[in-house]
Amino acid sequence: MDIIELLESAALLVPEETATANDVTARDVWDCLAHDDWQTALNLMEECGDGQPLPATLWEQLAAAAEQLCLWRSAAWCRWRAAEARNGMVRAELTLRPAAEARRSTPIAGHGVLRPMWDIGNLSPTGGVSVSIAGLWIEDVPILEPGGRATVRLVPLSPSHWRHVEAGQRITMHEDRTVAGTALVLEARPPARRAGP
């Protein structure tokens, strides 16, 4: 499948019937494709996912198209969004502890590389803290310095551990036994429903 077929098939999955006058629709994407503006079409498709959750298959197709265009950050973002569709997503305002107070003395890369542990309120069978792992994507900035603050997106490794997490809840990030940062949950979305029986 070539890049145009990927973008065309992805464009067909955009729920045009739910679009408002200001929303990007499949028609907008088709207009870009008709003028061979593939990068803009890809960018429009990425924006479509900020409203109603879109299926993982759409994000995987967009990632493949981005790779063919050598748009590596877009490809990583689309693969991340596919993981969000499969596993759910938590958005939170994360504040890292300053370097003088924590083990981390270097910035965190912002694009899904780090998979820290999180205390989200689960307990072990013995009553102690049980941490859960989630990948971390930092919105709007490429890195987060120690002591810094940013909005982050978390993709749970085990979605069932995160079912109780909701907006307004405080959670803590760990890279070892010590607290590396604290976060206020802004939004929690469960995995997207899969099509079929």
KEVEX-759510 format. One record per residue: x negated, y negated, z negated of N, C-alpha, C in turn; residue number from 0. Coordinates in Angstrom, 3 decimals. Example, Ala and Ser with C-alpha at 12.3 -4.5 7.8 and 13.67 -1.06 7.14 Angstrom:
2
n_X n_Y n_Z ca_X ca_Y ca_Z c_X c_Y c_Z dotor
-13.190 5.690 -7.800 -12.300 4.500 -7.800 -13.200 3.300 -7.800 0 $
-12.850 2.250 -7.080 -13.670 1.060 -7.140 -12.900 -0.030 -7.870 1 $
//
This chain:
197
n_X n_Y n_Z ca_X ca_Y ca_Z c_X c_Y c_Z dotor
-0.846 1.176 0.000 0.000 0.000 0.000 -0.893 -1.242 0.000 0 $
-0.642 -2.187 0.908 -1.474 -3.385 0.942 -0.892 -4.471 0.040 1 $
-1.627 -5.578 -0.049 -1.272 -6.642 -0.989 0.109 -7.228 -0.708 2 $
0.449 -7.408 0.565 1.747 -8.010 0.875 2.880 -7.073 0.482 3 $
2.684 -5.765 0.687 3.717 -4.804 0.279 3.893 -4.802 -1.241 4 $
2.778 -4.920 -1.971 2.871 -4.971 -3.427 3.654 -6.197 -3.891 5 $
3.317 -7.360 -3.342 4.020 -8.570 -3.748 5.474 -8.552 -3.298 6 $
5.739 -8.015 -2.103 7.126 -7.930 -1.637 7.949 -7.018 -2.539 7 $
7.389 -5.860 -2.899 8.155 -4.948 -3.758 8.322 -5.526 -5.156 8 $
7.305 -6.224 -5.653 7.435 -6.870 -6.954 8.479 -7.976 -6.898 9 $
8.495 -8.739 -5.806 9.462 -9.825 -5.674 10.891 -9.313 -5.715 10 $
11.113 -8.108 -5.204 12.459 -7.544 -5.221 12.948 -7.239 -6.634 11 $
12.026 -7.097 -7.589 12.414 -6.760 -8.954 12.789 -7.965 -9.814 12 $
12.569 -9.173 -9.327 12.904 -10.369 -10.101 14.421 -10.494 -10.186 13 $
14.985 -10.601 -11.389 16.446 -10.669 -11.537 16.994 -12.040 -11.146 14 $
17.218 -12.244 -9.849 17.660 -13.536 -9.329 19.019 -13.952 -9.892 15 $
19.877 -12.989 -10.185 21.216 -13.332 -10.690 21.182 -13.993 -12.064 16 $
20.080 -13.857 -12.778 19.973 -14.481 -14.101 19.250 -15.817 -14.056 17 $
18.792 -16.232 -12.876 17.996 -17.455 -12.751 18.873 -18.698 -12.875 18 $
18.311 -19.725 -13.493 18.949 -21.046 -13.523 18.350 -21.876 -12.400 19 $
18.810 -23.093 -12.249 18.354 -23.946 -11.147 16.849 -24.195 -11.192 20 $
16.241 -24.193 -12.375 14.812 -24.480 -12.504 13.939 -23.239 -12.534 21 $
14.520 -22.055 -12.520 13.746 -20.823 -12.603 13.151 -20.428 -11.254 22 $
12.041 -19.721 -11.318 11.427 -19.146 -10.128 12.218 -17.896 -9.773 23 $
12.541 -17.728 -8.498 13.326 -16.568 -8.063 12.581 -15.799 -6.983 24 $
13.144 -14.679 -6.596 12.568 -13.874 -5.517 12.485 -14.701 -4.233 25 $
13.456 -15.569 -3.998 13.439 -16.412 -2.794 12.206 -17.312 -2.774 26 $
11.831 -17.879 -3.938 10.628 -18.716 -4.012 9.385 -17.900 -3.655 27 $
9.324 -16.686 -4.161 8.183 -15.817 -3.875 8.144 -15.476 -2.387 28 $
9.306 -15.154 -1.818 9.363 -14.836 -0.392 8.911 -16.014 0.459 29 $
9.263 -17.245 0.073 8.821 -18.426 0.824 7.292 -18.497 0.843 30 $
6.658 -18.225 -0.291 5.188 -18.227 -0.340 4.603 -17.128 0.537 31 $
5.217 -15.958 0.491 4.718 -14.839 1.295 4.854 -15.138 2.786 32 $
5.958 -15.804 3.159 6.169 -16.138 4.569 5.100 -17.087 5.088 33 $
4.501 -17.861 4.179 3.446 -18.808 4.556 2.049 -18.292 4.183 34 $
1.949 -16.991 3.922 0.676 -16.346 3.572 -0.003 -16.977 2.361 35 $
0.765 -17.504 1.445 0.218 -18.088 0.216 0.359 -17.041 -0.896 36 $
-0.465 -16.014 -0.817 -0.351 -14.865 -1.704 -0.678 -15.210 -3.149 37 $
-1.687 -16.059 -3.358 -2.061 -16.410 -4.725 -0.928 -17.156 -5.429 38 $
-0.275 -18.086 -4.743 0.853 -18.799 -5.353 2.004 -17.832 -5.614 39 $
2.233 -16.915 -4.690 3.290 -15.916 -4.898 2.997 -15.096 -6.152 40 $
1.758 -14.698 -6.319 1.375 -13.941 -7.511 1.574 -14.784 -8.764 41 $
1.150 -16.050 -8.722 1.324 -16.927 -9.879 2.795 -17.121 -10.217 42 $
3.642 -17.267 -9.203 5.083 -17.401 -9.440 5.653 -16.151 -10.099 43 $
5.191 -14.984 -9.629 5.671 -13.729 -10.218 5.249 -13.623 -11.682 44 $
4.031 -14.083 -11.999 3.581 -14.066 -13.392 4.475 -14.947 -14.254 45 $
4.883 -16.111 -13.726 5.746 -17.022 -14.469 7.136 -16.441 -14.695 46 $
7.612 -15.638 -13.754 8.948 -15.042 -13.898 9.061 -14.211 -15.166 47 $
7.975 -13.612 -15.577 7.990 -12.746 -16.746 8.079 -13.478 -18.062 48 $
8.001 -14.809 -18.054 8.088 -15.551 -19.304 9.520 -15.673 -19.814 49 $
10.488 -15.398 -18.984 11.884 -15.445 -19.404 12.344 -14.064 -19.833 50 $
13.190 -13.477 -19.030 13.707 -12.142 -19.312 12.589 -11.114 -19.149 51 $
12.437 -10.168 -20.091 11.382 -9.149 -19.957 11.529 -8.365 -18.653 52 $
10.412 -8.147 -18.006 10.383 -7.429 -16.742 9.755 -6.058 -16.954 53 $
10.056 -5.094 -16.074 9.553 -3.725 -16.260 8.045 -3.600 -16.067 54 $
7.481 -2.611 -16.735 6.041 -2.354 -16.646 5.606 -2.101 -15.200 55 $
6.452 -1.440 -14.405 6.079 -1.144 -13.015 5.844 -2.418 -12.221 56 $
6.635 -3.460 -12.469 6.425 -4.728 -11.780 5.064 -5.295 -12.132 57 $
4.731 -5.300 -13.430 3.443 -5.842 -13.865 2.287 -5.033 -13.301 58 $
2.442 -3.706 -13.204 1.377 -2.881 -12.631 1.169 -3.192 -11.156 59 $
2.268 -3.426 -10.416 2.150 -3.800 -9.008 1.456 -5.153 -8.865 60 $
1.810 -6.097 -9.723 1.174 -7.407 -9.676 -0.314 -7.317 -10.014 61 $
-0.664 -6.465 -10.967 -2.076 -6.281 -11.315 -2.850 -5.741 -10.116 62 $
-2.273 -4.776 -9.415 -2.939 -4.223 -8.233 -3.108 -5.295 -7.156 63 $
-2.092 -6.137 -6.972 -2.188 -7.218 -5.985 -3.270 -8.210 -6.389 64 $
-3.315 -8.566 -7.666 -4.333 -9.509 -8.157 -5.737 -8.949 -7.948 65 $
-5.906 -7.649 -8.165 -7.216 -7.030 -7.946 -7.611 -7.106 -6.478 66 $
-6.657 -6.908 -5.575 -6.968 -7.012 -4.146 -7.370 -8.433 -3.764 67 $
-6.842 -9.425 -4.496 -7.203 -10.822 -4.252 -8.437 -11.246 -5.047 68 $
-9.018 -10.318 -5.815 -10.176 -10.585 -6.687 -9.860 -11.633 -7.748 69 $
-8.617 -11.655 -8.206 -8.192 -12.553 -9.283 -8.206 -11.741 -10.574 70 $
-9.399 -11.612 -11.148 -9.599 -10.669 -12.248 -8.839 -11.061 -13.510 71 $
-8.761 -12.347 -13.828 -8.025 -12.744 -15.027 -6.530 -12.491 -14.840 72 $
-6.005 -12.774 -13.649 -4.593 -12.488 -13.367 -4.324 -10.992 -13.452 73 $
-5.254 -10.201 -12.940 -5.088 -8.741 -13.011 -5.052 -8.280 -14.459 74 $
-5.954 -8.814 -15.293 -5.970 -8.444 -16.716 -4.669 -8.876 -17.395 75 $
-4.188 -10.071 -17.068 -2.943 -10.573 -17.657 -1.756 -9.683 -17.266 76 $
-1.687 -9.296 -16.006 -0.582 -8.446 -15.559 -0.643 -7.062 -16.208 77 $
-1.839 -6.514 -16.377 -1.969 -5.221 -17.079 -1.547 -5.378 -18.540 78 $
-1.899 -6.517 -19.139 -1.480 -6.802 -20.517 0.044 -6.846 -20.601 79 $
0.687 -7.534 -19.648 2.147 -7.645 -19.672 2.810 -6.284 -19.452 80 $
2.177 -5.411 -18.669 2.696 -4.048 -18.514 2.651 -3.322 -19.858 81 $
1.562 -3.505 -20.599 1.452 -2.894 -21.932 2.509 -3.456 -22.876 82 $
2.786 -4.752 -22.789 3.844 -5.346 -23.613 5.194 -4.711 -23.299 83 $
5.456 -4.490 -22.011 6.733 -3.880 -21.626 6.850 -2.459 -22.177 84 $
5.749 -1.733 -22.164 5.762 -0.343 -22.649 5.792 -0.243 -24.178 85 $
5.029 -1.114 -24.866 4.816 -0.957 -26.313 5.468 -2.020 -27.178 86 $
6.021 -3.055 -26.577 6.544 -4.162 -27.360 5.471 -5.223 -27.548 87 $
5.874 -6.362 -28.129 4.961 -7.483 -28.258 5.339 -8.310 -29.475 88 $
4.313 -8.826 -30.142 4.501 -9.757 -31.251 3.701 -11.010 -30.914 89 $
4.365 -12.166 -30.943 3.658 -13.452 -30.819 3.517 -14.015 -32.219 90 $
2.352 -14.583 -32.504 2.102 -15.105 -33.850 1.117 -16.265 -33.777 91 $
1.154 -17.088 -34.802 0.181 -18.168 -34.967 -0.902 -17.630 -35.889 92 $
-2.094 -17.357 -35.336 -3.197 -16.736 -36.071 -4.203 -17.790 -36.508 93 $
-4.601 -17.729 -37.775 -5.682 -18.555 -38.294 -6.781 -17.629 -38.784 94 $
-7.964 -17.737 -38.161 -9.110 -16.934 -38.602 -9.750 -17.584 -39.825 95 $
-10.306 -16.761 -40.691 -11.055 -17.301 -41.827 -12.354 -17.924 -41.315 96 $
-12.837 -18.973 -41.983 -14.111 -19.587 -41.578 -15.267 -18.589 -41.698 97 $
-16.302 -18.795 -40.914 -17.462 -17.894 -40.903 -18.079 -17.746 -42.289 98 $
-18.072 -18.803 -43.085 -18.669 -18.748 -44.425 -17.870 -17.862 -45.382 99 $
-16.604 -17.593 -45.045 -15.731 -16.817 -45.931 -15.410 -15.428 -45.401 100 $
-15.889 -15.094 -44.220 -15.523 -13.815 -43.600 -16.736 -13.176 -42.951 101 $
-16.579 -11.947 -42.569 -17.662 -11.206 -41.929 -17.941 -11.720 -40.522 102 $
-16.883 -12.120 -39.805 -17.040 -12.564 -38.414 -17.697 -13.936 -38.369 103 $
-18.762 -14.027 -37.565 -19.443 -15.310 -37.385 -19.449 -15.741 -35.919 104 $
-18.871 -14.919 -35.051 -18.816 -15.231 -33.620 -17.362 -15.370 -33.181 105 $
-17.126 -16.060 -32.072 -15.754 -16.217 -31.577 -15.162 -14.889 -31.098 106 $
-13.851 -14.843 -31.086 -13.119 -13.705 -30.529 -12.816 -14.006 -29.071 107 $
-13.117 -13.059 -28.188 -12.733 -13.192 -26.782 -11.216 -13.121 -26.686 108 $
-10.644 -13.965 -25.852 -9.200 -14.129 -25.864 -8.373 -13.231 -24.991 109 $
-8.972 -12.394 -24.150 -8.170 -11.725 -23.143 -8.045 -10.226 -23.325 110 $
-7.564 -9.836 -24.487 -7.184 -8.459 -24.711 -8.300 -7.488 -25.026 111 $
-9.476 -7.981 -25.368 -10.614 -7.102 -25.635 -10.555 -6.536 -27.055 112 $
-10.222 -7.365 -28.029 -10.231 -6.969 -29.436 -8.948 -6.226 -29.805 113 $
-9.099 -5.153 -30.592 -7.965 -4.376 -31.101 -8.113 -4.236 -32.615 114 $
-7.823 -5.313 -33.336 -8.012 -5.275 -34.786 -6.905 -4.513 -35.503 115 $
-7.138 -4.295 -36.785 -6.146 -3.669 -37.664 -5.309 -4.777 -38.287 116 $
-4.045 -4.454 -38.578 -3.113 -5.431 -39.131 -2.382 -4.850 -40.335 117 $
-2.328 -5.620 -41.411 -1.477 -5.271 -42.551 -0.133 -5.920 -42.275 118 $
0.833 -5.089 -41.892 2.173 -5.572 -41.551 3.208 -5.103 -42.577 119 $
2.711 -4.674 -43.744 3.614 -4.284 -44.822 3.865 -2.802 -44.944 120 $
3.245 -1.985 -44.119 3.419 -0.537 -44.228 2.559 -0.002 -45.369 121 $
3.052 1.058 -46.018 2.323 1.683 -47.115 1.911 3.101 -46.747 122 $
0.787 3.531 -47.297 0.313 4.904 -47.103 1.136 5.828 -48.000 123 $
1.025 7.150 -47.811 1.753 8.085 -48.671 1.418 7.932 -50.165 124 $
0.232 7.402 -50.467 -0.152 7.217 -51.872 0.245 5.844 -52.409 125 $
0.882 5.018 -51.565 1.337 3.705 -52.011 0.383 2.572 -51.703 126 $
-0.775 2.873 -51.110 -1.726 1.820 -50.743 -1.363 1.188 -49.416 127 $
-2.102 0.180 -49.052 -1.879 -0.505 -47.775 -2.226 0.426 -46.623 128 $
-1.370 0.446 -45.625 -1.625 1.200 -44.403 -1.665 0.196 -43.254 129 $
-2.783 0.136 -42.545 -2.912 -0.828 -41.454 -2.511 -0.199 -40.122 130 $
-2.106 -1.043 -39.197 -1.722 -0.618 -37.853 -2.546 -1.410 -36.849 131 $
-2.857 -0.787 -35.733 -3.723 -1.403 -34.732 -2.881 -2.039 -33.625 132 $
-3.336 -3.219 -33.185 -2.700 -3.881 -32.042 -3.757 -4.649 -31.267 133 $
-3.651 -4.597 -29.949 -4.508 -5.415 -29.112 -4.138 -6.877 -29.280 134 $
-5.091 -7.761 -29.015 -4.900 -9.188 -29.252 -5.249 -9.992 -28.006 135 $
-4.315 -10.816 -27.557 -4.519 -11.736 -26.434 -4.273 -13.139 -26.961 136 $
-5.207 -14.034 -26.768 -5.075 -15.406 -27.244 -4.487 -16.256 -26.117 137 $
-3.391 -16.947 -26.410 -2.755 -17.788 -25.402 -3.502 -19.117 -25.267 138 $
-3.600 -19.600 -24.053 -4.046 -20.956 -23.727 -5.522 -21.274 -23.946 139 $
-6.281 -20.440 -24.616 -7.711 -20.701 -24.802 -8.485 -19.408 -24.549 140 $
-9.724 -19.508 -24.032 -10.488 -18.301 -23.715 -11.092 -17.612 -24.933 141 $
-11.342 -18.370 -26.016 -11.928 -17.789 -27.233 -11.305 -18.451 -28.457 142 $
-11.457 -17.787 -29.608 -11.014 -18.356 -30.881 -12.197 -18.289 -31.839 143 $
-12.651 -19.455 -32.265 -13.794 -19.569 -33.173 -13.393 -19.192 -34.598 144 $
-14.324 -18.709 -35.423 -14.039 -18.509 -36.847 -13.509 -19.817 -37.445 145 $
-12.465 -19.719 -38.249 -11.811 -20.894 -38.819 -10.798 -21.530 -37.891 146 $
-10.726 -21.058 -36.644 -9.815 -21.626 -35.650 -8.406 -21.081 -35.761 147 $
-7.535 -21.722 -35.018 -6.113 -21.350 -35.036 -5.584 -21.340 -33.609 148 $
-4.758 -20.347 -33.277 -4.189 -20.253 -31.927 -2.961 -19.342 -31.958 149 $
-2.140 -19.486 -30.935 -1.031 -18.563 -30.736 -1.587 -17.328 -30.044 150 $
-1.221 -16.157 -30.573 -1.717 -14.895 -30.027 -0.558 -13.981 -29.687 151 $
-0.830 -13.020 -28.832 0.122 -11.967 -28.481 -0.507 -10.655 -28.925 152 $
0.263 -9.833 -29.585 -0.209 -8.534 -30.056 0.574 -7.436 -29.359 153 $
-0.139 -6.404 -28.899 0.500 -5.212 -28.347 0.188 -4.059 -29.290 154 $
1.220 -3.528 -29.980 0.992 -2.437 -30.926 0.510 -1.163 -30.249 155 $
-0.458 -0.507 -30.882 -0.908 0.791 -30.397 0.167 1.851 -30.668 156 $
0.803 1.758 -31.851 1.909 2.658 -32.230 3.151 1.807 -32.470 157 $
3.979 1.611 -31.439 5.130 0.713 -31.562 6.051 1.021 -32.738 158 $
6.194 2.284 -33.107 7.111 2.634 -34.206 6.671 2.021 -35.537 159 $
5.383 1.765 -35.708 4.886 1.150 -36.948 5.338 -0.301 -37.085 160 $
5.680 -0.928 -35.963 5.936 -2.363 -35.914 7.419 -2.715 -35.849 161 $
8.311 -1.728 -35.918 9.756 -1.991 -35.752 10.306 -3.024 -36.727 162 $
9.773 -3.064 -37.932 10.300 -3.955 -38.961 9.732 -5.377 -38.888 163 $
8.738 -5.610 -38.048 8.106 -6.927 -37.968 9.080 -7.898 -37.297 164 $
9.218 -9.088 -37.899 10.168 -10.071 -37.369 9.630 -11.489 -37.550 165 $
10.241 -12.420 -36.847 9.837 -13.827 -36.911 9.892 -14.316 -38.356 166 $
8.887 -15.108 -38.739 8.805 -15.651 -40.090 7.956 -14.823 -41.037 167 $
7.640 -13.601 -40.654 6.841 -12.709 -41.499 5.358 -13.080 -41.408 168 $
4.653 -12.979 -42.526 3.196 -13.196 -42.552 2.508 -11.838 -42.502 169 $
1.498 -11.731 -41.637 0.718 -10.506 -41.508 -0.761 -10.876 -41.583 170 $
-1.604 -9.904 -41.921 -3.032 -10.195 -42.022 -3.825 -9.315 -41.071 171 $
-4.875 -9.921 -40.508 -5.748 -9.232 -39.566 -7.004 -8.767 -40.294 172 $
-7.427 -7.549 -39.974 -8.643 -6.970 -40.557 -9.516 -6.417 -39.443 173 $
-10.821 -6.632 -39.576 -11.791 -5.955 -38.725 -12.584 -4.957 -39.549 174 $
-12.468 -5.056 -40.846 -13.001 -4.101 -41.821 -12.069 -4.204 -43.031 175 $
-12.532 -3.883 -44.220 -11.655 -3.937 -45.395 -11.256 -5.359 -45.803 176 $
-12.038 -6.333 -45.374 -11.747 -7.708 -45.758 -10.751 -8.347 -44.785 177 $
-10.084 -9.394 -45.232 -9.133 -10.113 -44.389 -9.910 -11.014 -43.436 178 $
-9.658 -10.860 -42.141 -10.321 -11.672 -41.115 -9.481 -12.883 -40.733 179 $
-8.173 -12.792 -40.947 -7.282 -13.886 -40.598 -5.871 -13.605 -41.041 180 $
-5.048 -14.644 -41.021 -3.630 -14.489 -41.357 -2.808 -15.033 -40.196 181 $
-1.623 -14.477 -40.028 -0.778 -14.887 -38.910 0.675 -14.995 -39.355 182 $
1.358 -15.978 -38.800 2.790 -16.140 -38.989 3.463 -15.666 -37.707 183 $
4.339 -14.674 -37.824 5.021 -14.112 -36.656 6.028 -15.130 -36.122 184 $
5.929 -15.404 -34.833 6.836 -16.325 -34.157 7.952 -15.584 -33.438 185 $
7.629 -14.387 -32.927 8.567 -13.619 -32.114 8.135 -12.167 -32.128 186 $
9.098 -11.262 -32.134 8.806 -9.826 -32.039 9.779 -9.210 -31.041 187 $
9.220 -8.564 -30.008 10.048 -7.902 -28.991 9.772 -6.417 -29.008 188 $
10.808 -5.613 -28.993 10.599 -4.153 -28.903 10.172 -3.777 -27.487 189 $
9.726 -2.542 -27.290 9.404 -2.096 -25.924 10.626 -2.275 -25.015 190 $
10.371 -2.529 -23.733 11.458 -2.644 -22.760 12.129 -1.295 -22.599 191 $
13.407 -1.319 -22.366 14.129 -0.054 -22.137 13.711 0.538 -20.822 192 $
13.504 1.833 -20.837 13.107 2.520 -19.615 14.361 2.869 -18.824 193 $
14.215 2.773 -17.507 15.326 3.152 -16.633 15.455 4.664 -16.599 194 $
16.654 5.133 -16.310 16.867 6.564 -16.191 17.663 7.125 -17.334 195 $
17.779 8.493 -17.421 18.623 9.112 -18.434 18.085 8.945 -19.834 196 $
//
